[in-house]
Amino acid sequence: MATIIFGDNQGAIALSKNSQFHPRTKHIDIQHNYNRERQDAGDVEFRYIQTAEQVADGLTKSLPREKFNAFREALGVRKVATLEDDARINKGVVTMD
Protein backbone atom coordinates (compact mmCIF):
# COMPACT_ATOMS: atom_id res chain seq x y z
CA MET A 1 0.00 0.00 0.00
CA ALA A 2 1.37 3.38 -1.02
CA THR A 3 2.01 6.18 1.46
CA ILE A 4 -0.22 9.14 0.55
CA ILE A 5 1.49 12.53 0.47
CA PHE A 6 -0.81 15.54 0.26
CA GLY A 7 0.39 18.73 -1.39
CA ASP A 8 -1.06 22.00 -2.64
CA ASN A 9 1.29 22.39 -5.61
CA GLN A 10 -0.62 21.04 -8.61
CA GLY A 11 2.37 21.53 -10.92
CA ALA A 12 4.61 19.37 -8.76
CA ILE A 13 1.96 16.66 -8.53
CA ALA A 14 1.43 16.68 -12.30
CA LEU A 15 5.18 16.50 -12.87
CA SER A 16 5.48 13.50 -10.55
CA LYS A 17 2.86 11.68 -12.64
CA ASN A 18 4.13 12.64 -16.08
CA SER A 19 7.82 13.29 -16.73
CA GLN A 20 6.97 14.75 -20.16
CA PHE A 21 4.90 17.46 -18.46
CA HIS A 22 6.76 20.34 -20.15
CA PRO A 23 10.01 20.83 -22.08
CA ARG A 24 11.22 23.32 -19.46
CA THR A 25 11.41 20.57 -16.81
CA LYS A 26 14.97 19.61 -17.82
CA HIS A 27 16.28 21.56 -14.83
CA ILE A 28 14.39 19.40 -12.30
CA ASP A 29 16.89 17.96 -9.86
CA ILE A 30 17.51 14.47 -8.53
CA GLN A 31 15.02 14.74 -5.64
CA HIS A 32 12.08 15.31 -8.00
CA ASN A 33 13.17 12.43 -10.21
CA TYR A 34 13.44 10.23 -7.11
CA ASN A 35 9.87 11.21 -6.10
CA ARG A 36 8.59 10.22 -9.53
CA GLU A 37 10.45 6.89 -9.36
CA ARG A 38 8.92 6.14 -5.94
CA GLN A 39 5.45 6.95 -7.26
CA ASP A 40 5.98 4.78 -10.35
CA ALA A 41 7.08 1.94 -8.05
CA GLY A 42 3.87 2.33 -6.01
CA ASP A 43 5.66 3.34 -2.80
CA VAL A 44 4.01 6.78 -2.57
CA GLU A 45 1.00 8.53 -4.03
CA PHE A 46 0.83 12.31 -4.36
CA ARG A 47 -2.61 13.87 -3.94
CA TYR A 48 -3.79 17.46 -4.20
CA ILE A 49 -5.23 19.25 -1.19
CA GLN A 50 -6.42 22.85 -1.17
CA THR A 51 -4.04 25.30 0.47
CA ALA A 52 -6.68 26.23 3.06
CA GLU A 53 -6.78 22.58 4.19
CA GLN A 54 -2.99 22.04 4.22
CA VAL A 55 -2.42 21.25 7.91
CA ALA A 56 1.38 21.29 7.56
CA ASP A 57 1.26 25.07 6.94
CA GLY A 58 0.73 25.49 10.67
CA LEU A 59 4.25 24.15 11.19
CA THR A 60 5.99 25.95 8.36
CA LYS A 61 4.45 29.41 8.02
CA SER A 62 3.62 32.43 10.10
CA LEU A 63 -0.19 32.43 10.29
CA PRO A 64 -2.90 34.66 11.74
CA ARG A 65 -4.06 33.40 15.15
CA GLU A 66 -7.41 32.07 13.88
CA LYS A 67 -5.81 30.02 11.11
CA PHE A 68 -3.01 28.81 13.42
CA ASN A 69 -5.58 27.63 15.98
CA ALA A 70 -7.52 25.77 13.26
CA PHE A 71 -4.34 24.02 12.06
CA ARG A 72 -3.32 23.22 15.63
CA GLU A 73 -6.72 21.67 16.29
CA ALA A 74 -6.56 19.65 13.04
CA LEU A 75 -3.23 18.20 14.19
CA GLY A 76 -4.73 17.31 17.57
CA VAL A 77 -2.34 19.59 19.47
CA ARG A 78 -3.85 21.07 22.61
CA LYS A 79 -3.03 24.29 24.42
CA VAL A 80 -0.77 23.76 27.41
CA ALA A 81 -1.86 25.51 30.57
CA THR A 82 0.53 28.08 32.00
CA LEU A 83 1.36 28.10 35.70
CA GLU A 84 -1.03 31.03 36.08
CA ASP A 85 -3.82 29.08 34.35
CA ASP A 86 -3.01 26.09 36.53
CA ALA A 87 -3.41 28.12 39.70
CA ARG A 88 -6.80 29.50 38.58
CA ILE A 89 -8.01 26.05 37.51
CA ASN A 90 -7.04 24.57 40.87
CA LYS A 91 -9.07 27.31 42.60
CA GLY A 92 -12.06 26.54 40.37
CA VAL A 93 -12.05 30.01 38.83
CA VAL A 94 -11.29 29.15 35.19
CA THR A 95 -11.73 26.16 32.94
CA MET A 96 -9.49 25.57 29.97
CA ASP A 97 -11.14 25.56 26.52
C-alpha positions in Angstrom: 0.0 0.0 0.0 1.4 3.4 -1.0 2.0 6.2 1.5 -0.2 9.1 0.5 1.5 12.5 0.5 -0.8 15.5 0.3 0.4 18.7 -1.4 -1.1 22.0 -2.6 1.3 22.4 -5.6 -0.6 21.0 -8.6 2.4 21.5 -10.9 4.6 19.4 -8.8 2.0 16.7 -8.5 1.4 16.7 -12.3 5.2 16.5 -12.9 5.5 13.5 -10.6 2.9 11.7 -12.6 4.1 12.6 -16.1 7.8 13.3 -16.7 7.0 14.8 -20.2 4.9 17.5 -18.5 6.8 20.3 -20.2 10.0 20.8 -22.1 11.2 23.3 -19.5 11.4 20.6 -16.8 15.0 19.6 -17.8 16.3 21.6 -14.8 14.4 19.4 -12.3 16.9 18.0 -9.9 17.5 14.5 -8.5 15.0 14.7 -5.6 12.1 15.3 -8.0 13.2 12.4 -10.2 13.4 10.2 -7.1 9.9 11.2 -6.1 8.6 10.2 -9.5 10.4 6.9 -9.4 8.9 6.1 -5.9 5.5 6.9 -7.3 6.0 4.8 -10.4 7.1 1.9 -8.1 3.9 2.3 -6.0 5.7 3.3 -2.8 4.0 6.8 -2.6 1.0 8.5 -4.0 0.8 12.3 -4.4 -2.6 13.9 -3.9 -3.8 17.5 -4.2 -5.2 19.3 -1.2 -6.4 22.9 -1.2 -4.0 25.3 0.5 -6.7 26.2 3.1 -6.8 22.6 4.2 -3.0 22.0 4.2 -2.4 21.3 7.9 1.4 21.3 7.6 1.3 25.1 6.9 0.7 25.5 10.7 4.2 24.1 11.2 6.0 25.9 8.4 4.5 29.4 8.0 3.6 32.4 10.1 -0.2 32.4 10.3 -2.9 34.7 11.7 -4.1 33.4 15.1 -7.4 32.1 13.9 -5.8 30.0 11.1 -3.0 28.8 13.4 -5.6 27.6 16.0 -7.5 25.8 13.3 -4.3 24.0 12.1 -3.3 23.2 15.6 -6.7 21.7 16.3 -6.6 19.7 13.0 -3.2 18.2 14.2 -4.7 17.3 17.6 -2.3 19.6 19.5 -3.8 21.1 22.6 -3.0 24.3 24.4 -0.8 23.8 27.4 -1.9 25.5 30.6 0.5 28.1 32.0 1.4 28.1 35.7 -1.0 31.0 36.1 -3.8 29.1 34.3 -3.0 26.1 36.5 -3.4 28.1 39.7 -6.8 29.5 38.6 -8.0 26.1 37.5 -7.0 24.6 40.9 -9.1 27.3 42.6 -12.1 26.5 40.4 -12.1 30.0 38.8 -11.3 29.1 35.2 -11.7 26.2 32.9 -9.5 25.6 30.0 -11.1 25.6 26.5 
